[in-house]
């Protein structure tokens, strides 16, 4: 998101991380509703971050179950 300011990037990253954690905890998450008003660059960036955080959250959840 080269055209976005640093605060916007931080906000989107925080949102992606929180939603991924919520989803991994079994809470309903509607990512499409969140990204609906974003431009294509923002949507792609958000989806990439969300998917990355979702993988991390899922790994943490599974690892925590093994302990």
PDB file of N, H, CA, C and O in Angstrom:
ATOM      1  N   UNK A   1       0.830  -1.170   0.000  1.00  0.00           N
ATOM      2  CA  UNK A   1       0.000   0.000   0.000  1.00  0.00           C
ATOM      3  C   UNK A   1       0.880   1.241   0.000  1.00  0.00           C
ATOM      4  O   UNK A   1       0.885   2.017   0.955  1.00  0.00           O
ATOM      5  N   UNK A   2       1.599   1.408  -1.051  1.00  0.00           N
ATOM      6  H   UNK A   2       1.595   0.777  -1.827  1.00  0.00           H
ATOM      7  CA  UNK A   2       2.552   2.501  -1.148  1.00  0.00           C
ATOM      8  C   UNK A   2       1.904   3.870  -1.036  1.00  0.00           C
ATOM      9  O   UNK A   2       2.523   4.805  -0.527  1.00  0.00           O
ATOM     10  N   UNK A   3       0.670   4.006  -1.501  1.00  0.00           N
ATOM     11  H   UNK A   3       0.167   3.248  -1.915  1.00  0.00           H
ATOM     12  CA  UNK A   3       0.031   5.317  -1.515  1.00  0.00           C
ATOM     13  C   UNK A   3      -0.613   5.681  -0.179  1.00  0.00           C
ATOM     14  O   UNK A   3      -1.075   6.809  -0.008  1.00  0.00           O
ATOM     15  N   UNK A   4      -0.650   4.757   0.758  1.00  0.00           N
ATOM     16  H   UNK A   4      -0.275   3.840   0.619  1.00  0.00           H
ATOM     17  CA  UNK A   4      -1.292   5.006   2.051  1.00  0.00           C
ATOM     18  C   UNK A   4      -0.274   5.537   3.053  1.00  0.00           C
ATOM     19  O   UNK A   4       0.915   5.231   2.962  1.00  0.00           O
ATOM     20  N   UNK A   5      -0.741   6.327   4.002  1.00  0.00           N
ATOM     21  H   UNK A   5      -1.707   6.576   4.077  1.00  0.00           H
ATOM     22  CA  UNK A   5       0.169   6.813   5.028  1.00  0.00           C
ATOM     23  C   UNK A   5       0.424   5.716   6.057  1.00  0.00           C
ATOM     24  O   UNK A   5      -0.301   4.723   6.114  1.00  0.00           O
ATOM     25  N   UNK A   6       1.438   5.903   6.848  1.00  0.00           N
ATOM     26  H   UNK A   6       2.027   6.710   6.802  1.00  0.00           H
ATOM     27  CA  UNK A   6       1.868   4.888   7.812  1.00  0.00           C
ATOM     28  C   UNK A   6       0.777   4.545   8.814  1.00  0.00           C
ATOM     29  O   UNK A   6       0.621   3.377   9.169  1.00  0.00           O
ATOM     30  N   UNK A   7       0.026   5.523   9.276  1.00  0.00           N
ATOM     31  H   UNK A   7       0.153   6.473   8.989  1.00  0.00           H
ATOM     32  CA  UNK A   7      -1.030   5.252  10.254  1.00  0.00           C
ATOM     33  C   UNK A   7      -2.114   4.367   9.655  1.00  0.00           C
ATOM     34  O   UNK A   7      -2.626   3.480  10.339  1.00  0.00           O
ATOM     35  N   UNK A   8      -2.473   4.586   8.403  1.00  0.00           N
ATOM     36  H   UNK A   8      -2.057   5.306   7.848  1.00  0.00           H
ATOM     37  CA  UNK A   8      -3.475   3.741   7.743  1.00  0.00           C
ATOM     38  C   UNK A   8      -2.984   2.305   7.645  1.00  0.00           C
ATOM     39  O   UNK A   8      -3.746   1.367   7.879  1.00  0.00           O
ATOM     40  N   UNK A   9      -1.723   2.134   7.303  1.00  0.00           N
ATOM     41  H   UNK A   9      -1.104   2.896   7.113  1.00  0.00           H
ATOM     42  CA  UNK A   9      -1.146   0.791   7.202  1.00  0.00           C
ATOM     43  C   UNK A   9      -1.193   0.104   8.559  1.00  0.00           C
ATOM     44  O   UNK A   9      -1.562  -1.067   8.649  1.00  0.00           O
ATOM     45  N   UNK A  10      -0.826   0.815   9.605  1.00  0.00           N
ATOM     46  H   UNK A  10      -0.526   1.766   9.532  1.00  0.00           H
ATOM     47  CA  UNK A  10      -0.867   0.241  10.954  1.00  0.00           C
ATOM     48  C   UNK A  10      -2.290  -0.138  11.345  1.00  0.00           C
ATOM     49  O   UNK A  10      -2.515  -1.186  11.951  1.00  0.00           O
ATOM     50  N   UNK A  11      -3.245   0.713  11.000  1.00  0.00           N
ATOM     51  H   UNK A  11      -3.063   1.564  10.508  1.00  0.00           H
ATOM     52  CA  UNK A  11      -4.643   0.423  11.326  1.00  0.00           C
ATOM     53  C   UNK A  11      -5.139  -0.818  10.599  1.00  0.00           C
ATOM     54  O   UNK A  11      -5.790  -1.671  11.203  1.00  0.00           O
ATOM     55  N   UNK A  12      -4.837  -0.928   9.312  1.00  0.00           N
ATOM     56  H   UNK A  12      -4.308  -0.235   8.822  1.00  0.00           H
ATOM     57  CA  UNK A  12      -5.251  -2.094   8.538  1.00  0.00           C
ATOM     58  C   UNK A  12      -4.583  -3.360   9.071  1.00  0.00           C
ATOM     59  O   UNK A  12      -5.211  -4.417   9.144  1.00  0.00           O
ATOM     60  N   UNK A  13      -3.312  -3.246   9.440  1.00  0.00           N
ATOM     61  H   UNK A  13      -2.802  -2.388   9.380  1.00  0.00           H
ATOM     62  CA  UNK A  13      -2.588  -4.404   9.957  1.00  0.00           C
ATOM     63  C   UNK A  13      -3.197  -4.859  11.281  1.00  0.00           C
ATOM     64  O   UNK A  13      -3.386  -6.055  11.498  1.00  0.00           O
ATOM     65  N   UNK A  14      -3.500  -3.919  12.156  1.00  0.00           N
ATOM     66  H   UNK A  14      -3.346  -2.947  11.980  1.00  0.00           H
ATOM     67  CA  UNK A  14      -4.127  -4.232  13.440  1.00  0.00           C
ATOM     68  C   UNK A  14      -5.471  -4.915  13.218  1.00  0.00           C
ATOM     69  O   UNK A  14      -5.778  -5.909  13.876  1.00  0.00           O
ATOM     70  N   UNK A  15      -6.261  -4.397  12.310  1.00  0.00           N
ATOM     71  H   UNK A  15      -6.012  -3.589  11.776  1.00  0.00           H
ATOM     72  CA  UNK A  15      -7.565  -4.967  12.010  1.00  0.00           C
ATOM     73  C   UNK A  15      -7.431  -6.387  11.458  1.00  0.00           C
ATOM     74  O   UNK A  15      -8.179  -7.280  11.855  1.00  0.00           O
ATOM     75  N   UNK A  16      -6.487  -6.596  10.551  1.00  0.00           N
ATOM     76  H   UNK A  16      -5.879  -5.871  10.229  1.00  0.00           H
ATOM     77  CA  UNK A  16      -6.269  -7.929   9.980  1.00  0.00           C
ATOM     78  C   UNK A  16      -5.878  -8.923  11.069  1.00  0.00           C
ATOM     79  O   UNK A  16      -6.379 -10.047  11.093  1.00  0.00           O
ATOM     80  N   UNK A  17      -4.989  -8.514  11.965  1.00  0.00           N
ATOM     81  H   UNK A  17      -4.582  -7.601  11.945  1.00  0.00           H
ATOM     82  CA  UNK A  17      -4.537  -9.392  13.049  1.00  0.00           C
ATOM     83  C   UNK A  17      -5.684  -9.732  13.993  1.00  0.00           C
ATOM     84  O   UNK A  17      -5.859 -10.893  14.363  1.00  0.00           O
ATOM     85  N   UNK A  18      -6.457  -8.738  14.381  1.00  0.00           N
ATOM     86  H   UNK A  18      -6.314  -7.795  14.080  1.00  0.00           H
ATOM     87  CA  UNK A  18      -7.578  -8.971  15.308  1.00  0.00           C
ATOM     88  C   UNK A  18      -8.636  -9.883  14.699  1.00  0.00           C
ATOM     89  O   UNK A  18      -9.130 -10.791  15.366  1.00  0.00           O
ATOM     90  N   UNK A  19      -8.984  -9.650  13.450  1.00  0.00           N
ATOM     91  H   UNK A  19      -8.583  -8.912  12.907  1.00  0.00           H
ATOM     92  CA  UNK A  19      -9.995 -10.484  12.803  1.00  0.00           C
ATOM     93  C   UNK A  19      -9.518 -11.923  12.645  1.00  0.00           C
ATOM     94  O   UNK A  19     -10.302 -12.856  12.813  1.00  0.00           O
ATOM     95  N   UNK A  20      -8.250 -12.109  12.328  1.00  0.00           N
ATOM     96  H   UNK A  20      -7.612 -11.351  12.192  1.00  0.00           H
ATOM     97  CA  UNK A  20      -7.708 -13.463  12.202  1.00  0.00           C
ATOM     98  C   UNK A  20      -7.747 -14.184  13.546  1.00  0.00           C
ATOM     99  O   UNK A  20      -8.089 -15.365  13.606  1.00  0.00           O
ATOM    100  N   UNK A  21      -7.403 -13.491  14.612  1.00  0.00           N
ATOM    101  H   UNK A  21      -7.126 -12.532  14.564  1.00  0.00           H
ATOM    102  CA  UNK A  21      -7.454 -14.094  15.945  1.00  0.00           C
ATOM    103  C   UNK A  21      -8.884 -14.450  16.326  1.00  0.00           C
ATOM    104  O   UNK A  21      -9.135 -15.515  16.890  1.00  0.00           O
ATOM    105  N   UNK A  22      -9.815 -13.564  16.018  1.00  0.00           N
ATOM    106  H   UNK A  22      -9.611 -12.699  15.560  1.00  0.00           H
ATOM    107  CA  UNK A  22     -11.218 -13.834  16.319  1.00  0.00           C
ATOM    108  C   UNK A  22     -11.701 -15.066  15.561  1.00  0.00           C
ATOM    109  O   UNK A  22     -12.383 -15.918  16.129  1.00  0.00           O
ATOM    110  N   UNK A  23     -11.353 -15.161  14.291  1.00  0.00           N
ATOM    111  H   UNK A  23     -10.799 -14.468  13.829  1.00  0.00           H
ATOM    112  CA  UNK A  23     -11.765 -16.304  13.480  1.00  0.00           C
ATOM    113  C   UNK A  23     -11.177 -17.600  14.042  1.00  0.00           C
ATOM    114  O   UNK A  23     -11.869 -18.614  14.134  1.00  0.00           O
ATOM    115  N   UNK A  24      -9.899 -17.558  14.415  1.00  0.00           N
ATOM    116  H   UNK A  24      -9.337 -16.734  14.340  1.00  0.00           H
ATOM    117  CA  UNK A  24      -9.240 -18.743  14.967  1.00  0.00           C
ATOM    118  C   UNK A  24      -9.868 -19.171  16.289  1.00  0.00           C
ATOM    119  O   UNK A  24      -9.793 -20.343  16.657  1.00  0.00           O
ATOM    120  N   UNK A  25     -10.484 -18.236  17.004  1.00  0.00           N
ATOM    121  H   UNK A  25     -10.544 -17.284  16.705  1.00  0.00           H
ATOM    122  CA  UNK A  25     -11.164 -18.539  18.267  1.00  0.00           C
ATOM    123  C   UNK A  25     -12.591 -19.020  18.048  1.00  0.00           C
ATOM    124  O   UNK A  25     -13.305 -19.321  19.004  1.00  0.00           O
ATOM    125  N   UNK A  26     -13.001 -19.091  16.793  1.00  0.00           N
ATOM    126  H   UNK A  26     -12.421 -18.847  16.016  1.00  0.00           H
ATOM    127  CA  UNK A  26     -14.333 -19.583  16.483  1.00  0.00           C
ATOM    128  C   UNK A  26     -15.410 -18.515  16.409  1.00  0.00           C
ATOM    129  O   UNK A  26     -16.594 -18.833  16.304  1.00  0.00           O
ATOM    130  N   UNK A  27     -15.017 -17.276  16.462  1.00  0.00           N
ATOM    131  H   UNK A  27     -14.055 -17.018  16.547  1.00  0.00           H
ATOM    132  CA  UNK A  27     -15.985 -16.183  16.368  1.00  0.00           C
ATOM    133  C   UNK A  27     -16.310 -15.910  14.899  1.00  0.00           C
ATOM    134  O   UNK A  27     -15.442 -16.062  14.040  1.00  0.00           O
ATOM    135  N   UNK A  28     -17.529 -15.515  14.605  1.00  0.00           N
ATOM    136  H   UNK A  28     -18.234 -15.392  15.303  1.00  0.00           H
ATOM    137  CA  UNK A  28     -17.881 -15.215  13.208  1.00  0.00           C
ATOM    138  C   UNK A  28     -17.176 -13.944  12.726  1.00  0.00           C
ATOM    139  O   UNK A  28     -17.174 -12.921  13.410  1.00  0.00           O
ATOM    140  N   UNK A  29     -16.587 -14.029  11.553  1.00  0.00           N
ATOM    141  H   UNK A  29     -16.588 -14.860  10.997  1.00  0.00           H
ATOM    142  CA  UNK A  29     -15.874 -12.904  10.957  1.00  0.00           C
ATOM    143  C   UNK A  29     -16.297 -12.793   9.499  1.00  0.00           C
ATOM    144  O   UNK A  29     -16.270 -13.783   8.768  1.00  0.00           O
ATOM    145  N   UNK A  30     -16.683 -11.606   9.075  1.00  0.00           N
ATOM    146  H   UNK A  30     -16.705 -10.802   9.669  1.00  0.00           H
ATOM    147  CA  UNK A  30     -17.069 -11.369   7.685  1.00  0.00           C
ATOM    148  C   UNK A  30     -16.051 -10.416   7.064  1.00  0.00           C
ATOM    149  O   UNK A  30     -16.231  -9.198   7.081  1.00  0.00           O
ATOM    150  N   UNK A  31     -14.983 -10.989   6.517  1.00  0.00           N
ATOM    151  H   UNK A  31     -14.837 -11.978   6.503  1.00  0.00           H
ATOM    152  CA  UNK A  31     -13.911 -10.185   5.940  1.00  0.00           C
ATOM    153  C   UNK A  31     -14.420  -9.387   4.744  1.00  0.00           C
ATOM    154  O   UNK A  31     -13.994  -8.252   4.528  1.00  0.00           O
ATOM    155  N   UNK A  32     -15.318  -9.969   3.973  1.00  0.00           N
ATOM    156  H   UNK A  32     -15.664 -10.891   4.148  1.00  0.00           H
ATOM    157  CA  UNK A  32     -15.842  -9.261   2.800  1.00  0.00           C
ATOM    158  C   UNK A  32     -16.534  -7.960   3.205  1.00  0.00           C
ATOM    159  O   UNK A  32     -16.437  -6.963   2.490  1.00  0.00           O
ATOM    160  N   UNK A  33     -17.217  -7.960   4.320  1.00  0.00           N
ATOM    161  H   UNK A  33     -17.297  -8.770   4.901  1.00  0.00           H
ATOM    162  CA  UNK A  33     -17.861  -6.731   4.799  1.00  0.00           C
ATOM    163  C   UNK A  33     -16.821  -5.693   5.195  1.00  0.00           C
ATOM    164  O   UNK A  33     -17.032  -4.494   5.017  1.00  0.00           O
ATOM    165  N   UNK A  34     -15.710  -6.153   5.726  1.00  0.00           N
ATOM    166  H   UNK A  34     -15.538  -7.127   5.871  1.00  0.00           H
ATOM    167  CA  UNK A  34     -14.652  -5.240   6.160  1.00  0.00           C
ATOM    168  C   UNK A  34     -13.962  -4.601   4.958  1.00  0.00           C
ATOM    169  O   UNK A  34     -13.688  -3.401   4.968  1.00  0.00           O
ATOM    170  N   UNK A  35     -13.681  -5.385   3.933  1.00  0.00           N
ATOM    171  H   UNK A  35     -13.903  -6.360   3.924  1.00  0.00           H
ATOM    172  CA  UNK A  35     -12.925  -4.867   2.791  1.00  0.00           C
ATOM    173  C   UNK A  35     -13.811  -4.274   1.698  1.00  0.00           C
ATOM    174  O   UNK A  35     -13.306  -3.803   0.679  1.00  0.00           O
ATOM    175  N   UNK A  36     -15.106  -4.294   1.898  1.00  0.00           N
ATOM    176  H   UNK A  36     -15.517  -4.677   2.725  1.00  0.00           H
ATOM    177  CA  UNK A  36     -16.043  -3.852   0.870  1.00  0.00           C
ATOM    178  C   UNK A  36     -15.791  -2.467   0.304  1.00  0.00           C
ATOM    179  O   UNK A  36     -15.978  -2.263  -0.896  1.00  0.00           O
ATOM    180  N   UNK A  37     -15.379  -1.517   1.113  1.00  0.00           N
ATOM    181  H   UNK A  37     -15.228  -1.683   2.087  1.00  0.00           H
ATOM    182  CA  UNK A  37     -15.163  -0.141   0.642  1.00  0.00           C
ATOM    183  C   UNK A  37     -13.704   0.180   0.353  1.00  0.00           C
ATOM    184  O   UNK A  37     -13.366   1.325   0.053  1.00  0.00           O
ATOM    185  N   UNK A  38     -12.844  -0.822   0.442  1.00  0.00           N
ATOM    186  H   UNK A  38     -13.119  -1.752   0.685  1.00  0.00           H
ATOM    187  CA  UNK A  38     -11.427  -0.590   0.161  1.00  0.00           C
ATOM    188  C   UNK A  38     -11.192  -0.610  -1.347  1.00  0.00           C
ATOM    189  O   UNK A  38     -11.938  -1.244  -2.094  1.00  0.00           O
ATOM    190  N   UNK A  39     -10.139   0.098  -1.788  1.00  0.00           N
ATOM    191  H   UNK A  39      -9.533   0.613  -1.182  1.00  0.00           H
ATOM    192  CA  UNK A  39      -9.771   0.005  -3.195  1.00  0.00           C
ATOM    193  C   UNK A  39      -9.050  -1.324  -3.422  1.00  0.00           C
ATOM    194  O   UNK A  39      -8.750  -2.038  -2.466  1.00  0.00           O
ATOM    195  N   UNK A  40      -8.777  -1.652  -4.664  1.00  0.00           N
ATOM    196  H   UNK A  40      -9.022  -1.071  -5.441  1.00  0.00           H
ATOM    197  CA  UNK A  40      -8.204  -2.967  -4.991  1.00  0.00           C
ATOM    198  C   UNK A  40      -6.849  -3.193  -4.334  1.00  0.00           C
ATOM    199  O   UNK A  40      -6.564  -4.298  -3.871  1.00  0.00           O
ATOM    200  N   UNK A  41      -6.017  -2.169  -4.290  1.00  0.00           N
ATOM    201  H   UNK A  41      -6.248  -1.272  -4.667  1.00  0.00           H
ATOM    202  CA  UNK A  41      -4.704  -2.293  -3.657  1.00  0.00           C
ATOM    203  C   UNK A  41      -4.852  -2.591  -2.167  1.00  0.00           C
ATOM    204  O   UNK A  41      -4.157  -3.452  -1.628  1.00  0.00           O
ATOM    205  N   UNK A  42      -5.747  -1.884  -1.515  1.00  0.00           N
ATOM    206  H   UNK A  42      -6.312  -1.185  -1.952  1.00  0.00           H
ATOM    207  CA  UNK A  42      -5.984  -2.094  -0.092  1.00  0.00           C
ATOM    208  C   UNK A  42      -6.556  -3.479   0.174  1.00  0.00           C
ATOM    209  O   UNK A  42      -6.147  -4.152   1.120  1.00  0.00           O
ATOM    210  N   UNK A  43      -7.499  -3.905  -0.658  1.00  0.00           N
ATOM    211  H   UNK A  43      -7.831  -3.358  -1.426  1.00  0.00           H
ATOM    212  CA  UNK A  43      -8.094  -5.235  -0.496  1.00  0.00           C
ATOM    213  C   UNK A  43      -7.036  -6.323  -0.597  1.00  0.00           C
ATOM    214  O   UNK A  43      -6.983  -7.224   0.240  1.00  0.00           O
ATOM    215  N   UNK A  44      -6.195  -6.239  -1.621  1.00  0.00           N
ATOM    216  H   UNK A  44      -6.238  -5.507  -2.301  1.00  0.00           H
ATOM    217  CA  UNK A  44      -5.155  -7.254  -1.819  1.00  0.00           C
ATOM    218  C   UNK A  44      -4.193  -7.276  -0.637  1.00  0.00           C
ATOM    219  O   UNK A  44      -3.842  -8.344  -0.137  1.00  0.00           O
ATOM    220  N   UNK A  45      -3.768  -6.098  -0.191  1.00  0.00           N
ATOM    221  H   UNK A  45      -4.053  -5.230  -0.597  1.00  0.00           H
ATOM    222  CA  UNK A  45      -2.841  -6.018   0.927  1.00  0.00           C
ATOM    223  C   UNK A  45      -3.479  -6.571   2.188  1.00  0.00           C
ATOM    224  O   UNK A  45      -2.851  -7.346   2.910  1.00  0.00           O
ATOM    225  N   UNK A  46      -4.730  -6.182   2.467  1.00  0.00           N
ATOM    226  H   UNK A  46      -5.240  -5.553   1.880  1.00  0.00           H
ATOM    227  CA  UNK A  46      -5.430  -6.638   3.662  1.00  0.00           C
ATOM    228  C   UNK A  46      -5.593  -8.153   3.645  1.00  0.00           C
ATOM    229  O   UNK A  46      -5.335  -8.816   4.649  1.00  0.00           O
ATOM    230  N   UNK A  47      -6.018  -8.704   2.515  1.00  0.00           N
ATOM    231  H   UNK A  47      -6.228  -8.166   1.699  1.00  0.00           H
ATOM    232  CA  UNK A  47      -6.212 -10.156   2.407  1.00  0.00           C
ATOM    233  C   UNK A  47      -4.905 -10.903   2.663  1.00  0.00           C
ATOM    234  O   UNK A  47      -4.891 -11.936   3.332  1.00  0.00           O
ATOM    235  N   UNK A  48      -3.816 -10.374   2.127  1.00  0.00           N
ATOM    236  H   UNK A  48      -3.828  -9.535   1.583  1.00  0.00           H
ATOM    237  CA  UNK A  48      -2.508 -11.007   2.334  1.00  0.00           C
ATOM    238  C   UNK A  48      -2.142 -11.012   3.817  1.00  0.00           C
ATOM    239  O   UNK A  48      -1.705 -12.035   4.345  1.00  0.00           O
ATOM    240  N   UNK A  49      -2.318  -9.874   4.491  1.00  0.00           N
ATOM    241  H   UNK A  49      -2.672  -9.043   4.062  1.00  0.00           H
ATOM    242  CA  UNK A  49      -2.004  -9.786   5.919  1.00  0.00           C
ATOM    243  C   UNK A  49      -2.945 -10.661   6.743  1.00  0.00           C
ATOM    244  O   UNK A  49      -2.508 -11.358   7.658  1.00  0.00           O
ATOM    245  N   UNK A  50      -4.231 -10.624   6.418  1.00  0.00           N
ATOM    246  H   UNK A  50      -4.586 -10.057   5.675  1.00  0.00           H
ATOM    247  CA  UNK A  50      -5.221 -11.427   7.137  1.00  0.00           C
ATOM    248  C   UNK A  50      -4.872 -12.909   7.032  1.00  0.00           C
ATOM    249  O   UNK A  50      -4.869 -13.622   8.035  1.00  0.00           O
ATOM    250  N   UNK A  51      -4.581 -13.367   5.827  1.00  0.00           N
ATOM    251  H   UNK A  51      -4.584 -12.788   5.011  1.00  0.00           H
ATOM    252  CA  UNK A  51      -4.243 -14.780   5.634  1.00  0.00           C
ATOM    253  C   UNK A  51      -2.981 -15.163   6.390  1.00  0.00           C
ATOM    254  O   UNK A  51      -2.902 -16.257   6.947  1.00  0.00           O
ATOM    255  N   UNK A  52      -2.002 -14.283   6.416  1.00  0.00           N
ATOM    256  H   UNK A  52      -2.066 -13.394   5.963  1.00  0.00           H
ATOM    257  CA  UNK A  52      -0.770 -14.542   7.160  1.00  0.00           C
ATOM    258  C   UNK A  52      -1.052 -14.650   8.660  1.00  0.00           C
ATOM    259  O   UNK A  52      -0.577 -15.574   9.320  1.00  0.00           O
ATOM    260  N   UNK A  53      -1.816 -13.714   9.188  1.00  0.00           N
ATOM    261  H   UNK A  53      -2.201 -12.963   8.653  1.00  0.00           H
ATOM    262  CA  UNK A  53      -2.162 -13.756  10.612  1.00  0.00           C
ATOM    263  C   UNK A  53      -3.065 -14.942  10.942  1.00  0.00           C
ATOM    264  O   UNK A  53      -2.976 -15.508  12.031  1.00  0.00           O
ATOM    265  N   UNK A  54      -3.922 -15.312  10.016  1.00  0.00           N
ATOM    266  H   UNK A  54      -3.994 -14.852   9.131  1.00  0.00           H
ATOM    267  CA  UNK A  54      -4.797 -16.459  10.240  1.00  0.00           C
ATOM    268  C   UNK A  54      -3.974 -17.738  10.367  1.00  0.00           C
ATOM    269  O   UNK A  54      -4.245 -18.567  11.236  1.00  0.00           O
ATOM    270  N   UNK A  55      -2.976 -17.899   9.510  1.00  0.00           N
ATOM    271  H   UNK A  55      -2.757 -17.225   8.804  1.00  0.00           H
ATOM    272  CA  UNK A  55      -2.094 -19.069   9.602  1.00  0.00           C
ATOM    273  C   UNK A  55      -1.368 -19.087  10.939  1.00  0.00           C
ATOM    274  O   UNK A  55      -1.256 -20.136  11.572  1.00  0.00           O
ATOM    275  N   UNK A  56      -0.872 -17.928  11.374  1.00  0.00           N
ATOM    276  H   UNK A  56      -0.962 -17.075  10.859  1.00  0.00           H
ATOM    277  CA  UNK A  56      -0.183 -17.844  12.665  1.00  0.00           C
ATOM    278  C   UNK A  56      -1.119 -18.204  13.816  1.00  0.00           C
ATOM    279  O   UNK A  56      -0.741 -18.947  14.722  1.00  0.00           O
ATOM    280  N   UNK A  57      -2.320 -17.682  13.777  1.00  0.00           N
ATOM    281  H   UNK A  57      -2.627 -17.079  13.041  1.00  0.00           H
ATOM    282  CA  UNK A  57      -3.290 -17.942  14.851  1.00  0.00           C
ATOM    283  C   UNK A  57      -3.681 -19.411  14.891  1.00  0.00           C
ATOM    284  O   UNK A  57      -3.813 -19.997  15.966  1.00  0.00           O
ATOM    285  N   UNK A  58      -3.864 -20.000  13.724  1.00  0.00           N
ATOM    286  H   UNK A  58      -3.757 -19.524  12.851  1.00  0.00           H
ATOM    287  CA  UNK A  58      -4.216 -21.422  13.664  1.00  0.00           C
ATOM    288  C   UNK A  58      -3.072 -22.282  14.199  1.00  0.00           C
ATOM    289  O   UNK A  58      -3.307 -23.234  14.943  1.00  0.00           O
ATOM    290  N   UNK A  59      -1.837 -21.951  13.822  1.00  0.00           N
ATOM    291  H   UNK A  59      -1.647 -21.177  13.218  1.00  0.00           H
ATOM    292  CA  UNK A  59      -0.679 -22.704  14.332  1.00  0.00           C
ATOM    293  C   UNK A  59      -0.584 -22.570  15.846  1.00  0.00           C
ATOM    294  O   UNK A  59      -0.317 -23.553  16.538  1.00  0.00           O
ATOM    295  N   UNK A  60      -0.797 -21.381  16.362  1.00  0.00           N
ATOM    296  H   UNK A  60      -1.014 -20.583  15.800  1.00  0.00           H
ATOM    297  CA  UNK A  60      -0.727 -21.160  17.811  1.00  0.00           C
ATOM    298  C   UNK A  60      -1.814 -21.946  18.526  1.00  0.00           C
ATOM    299  O   UNK A  60      -1.580 -22.511  19.594  1.00  0.00           O
ATOM    300  N   UNK A  61      -2.991 -21.982  17.941  1.00  0.00           N
ATOM    301  H   UNK A  61      -3.181 -21.523  17.073  1.00  0.00           H
ATOM    302  CA  UNK A  61      -4.105 -22.714  18.552  1.00  0.00           C
ATOM    303  C   UNK A  61      -3.802 -24.203  18.581  1.00  0.00           C
ATOM    304  O   UNK A  61      -4.014 -24.857  19.603  1.00  0.00           O
ATOM    305  N   UNK A  62      -3.311 -24.746  17.483  1.00  0.00           N
ATOM    306  H   UNK A  62      -3.139 -24.215  16.653  1.00  0.00           H
ATOM    307  CA  UNK A  62      -2.992 -26.171  17.402  1.00  0.00           C
ATOM    308  C   UNK A  62      -1.830 -26.507  18.329  1.00  0.00           C
ATOM    309  O   UNK A  62      -1.864 -27.525  19.019  1.00  0.00           O
ATOM    310  N   UNK A  63      -0.812 -25.670  18.350  1.00  0.00           N
ATOM    311  H   UNK A  63      -0.784 -24.843  17.789  1.00  0.00           H
ATOM    312  CA  UNK A  63       0.337 -25.899  19.224  1.00  0.00           C
ATOM    313  C   UNK A  63      -0.092 -25.854  20.684  1.00  0.00           C
ATOM    314  O   UNK A  63       0.382 -26.650  21.494  1.00  0.00           O
ATOM    315  N   UNK A  64      -0.969 -24.946  21.020  1.00  0.00           N
ATOM    316  H   UNK A  64      -1.354 -24.299  20.362  1.00  0.00           H
ATOM    317  CA  UNK A  64      -1.470 -24.840  22.384  1.00  0.00           C
ATOM    318  C   UNK A  64      -2.257 -26.062  22.802  1.00  0.00           C
ATOM    319  O   UNK A  64      -2.259 -26.419  23.980  1.00  0.00           O
ATOM    320  N   UNK A  65      -2.929 -26.714  21.860  1.00  0.00           N
ATOM    321  H   UNK A  65      -2.928 -26.424  20.903  1.00  0.00           H
ATOM    322  CA  UNK A  65      -3.704 -27.921  22.159  1.00  0.00           C
ATOM    323  C   UNK A  65      -2.786 -29.106  22.421  1.00  0.00           C
ATOM    324  O   UNK A  65      -3.133 -30.015  23.177  1.00  0.00           O
ATOM    325  N   UNK A  66      -1.600 -29.092  21.787  1.00  0.00           N
ATOM    326  H   UNK A  66      -1.318 -28.355  21.173  1.00  0.00           H
ATOM    327  CA  UNK A  66      -0.664 -30.201  21.946  1.00  0.00           C
ATOM    328  C   UNK A  66       0.051 -30.157  23.290  1.00  0.00           C
ATOM    329  O   UNK A  66       0.571 -31.175  23.746  1.00  0.00           O
ATOM    330  N   UNK A  67       0.082 -29.006  23.921  1.00  0.00           N
ATOM    331  H   UNK A  67      -0.341 -28.179  23.550  1.00  0.00           H
ATOM    332  CA  UNK A  67       0.823 -28.851  25.185  1.00  0.00           C
ATOM    333  C   UNK A  67       0.138 -29.546  26.328  1.00  0.00           C
ATOM    334  O   UNK A  67       0.631 -29.512  27.455  1.00  0.00           O
TER     335      UNK A  67
END
